[in-house]
Amino acid sequence: MNPPMPADARPRLPRGVRLRQDQARGCWLLLAPETLFELNQSSVEILQRCTGENSLGEIVDQLAAAFAVERARVERETTALLGQLRAKRLIDL
C-alpha cells in the first residue's frame, strides 16, 4: 500500500504513459505499455492537470472552483483516483 499523498506532491504521468483522445471511439484513453484504460470525464479533468507543475492541493483547488463542487469531495475523489493509478505505476509524484 502506498503512503498518503501530501498536498504539495506534484503528480505527473511517468515516461511511457500518455493521455490521448481517441477520435474514432469518441473517448479519452490512458495508454501505457500493453495497457489501455478508457477514462470518464472527471478522470480526464484530473489527469490533464497532472503535469508535474501543479501540486495536488492546487489541482484540487482548480477542480473545485471549475466545477463548483465542495473541495473535500474533490480531494477525496482525486486522491482516490491518483492512489489507484499510483499503485499501478501509472502516475508519479
PyMOL commands that set and color helices and strands:
alter all, ss='L'
color gray80, all
select helices_A, chain A and resi 41-48+56-67+71-87
alter helices_A, ss='H'
color red, helices_A
select strands_A, chain A and resi 18-22+27-32+35-39
alter strands_A, ss='S'
color yellow, strands_A
deselect
rebuild
show_as cartoon
